[in-house]
Amino acid sequence: MSATPPSGVTVVYCDGHRCHALRERGRHEGPEDPPDHIEALRAAVRSSRNAVLIRADCLGACHRAPAVLLTGVAMGGRPALIGPIETARRWQAVVDAIREADGPPR
């Protein structure tokens, strides 16, 4: 009996003081109903086959805040620390990377 190695992406978003504050600040400068970027990450992970979402107290990358770490076999085994993610466009790029790492649509 052989086990299939995990093939999804692990998405770790930093929820430390600096990342959290900068994420919230960005939400209040936009339109009346600003996007909830963490909810967008959750939706991308939920719709994936093998992705996992983890909230970290602090990734230790305050100079890159707000930051997200993508890692796992789907990322070629090399972690990618992405940040600062300060615009809706950059958050969408992270969501797109999660979907791309998941492979073709079901």
QUIZICOR-V894749 format. One record per run of one state. SS is the DSSP state (helix for helix, strand for strand, loop for the rest). FROM is the first residue (numbers start at 1). LEN is the number of residues. If there is no record, write none. Layout:
# QUIZICOR-V894749
ss=SS from=FROM len=LEN
ss=SS from=FROM len=LEN
This chain:
# QUIZICOR-V894749
ss=loop from=1 len=9
ss=strand from=10 len=5
ss=loop from=15 len=2
ss=helix from=17 len=11
ss=loop from=28 len=9
ss=helix from=37 len=10
ss=loop from=47 len=5
ss=strand from=52 len=5
ss=loop from=57 len=5
ss=helix from=62 len=3
ss=loop from=65 len=3
ss=strand from=68 len=4
ss=loop from=72 len=1
ss=helix from=73 len=3
ss=loop from=76 len=4
ss=strand from=80 len=3
ss=loop from=83 len=5
ss=helix from=88 len=14
ss=loop from=102 len=5
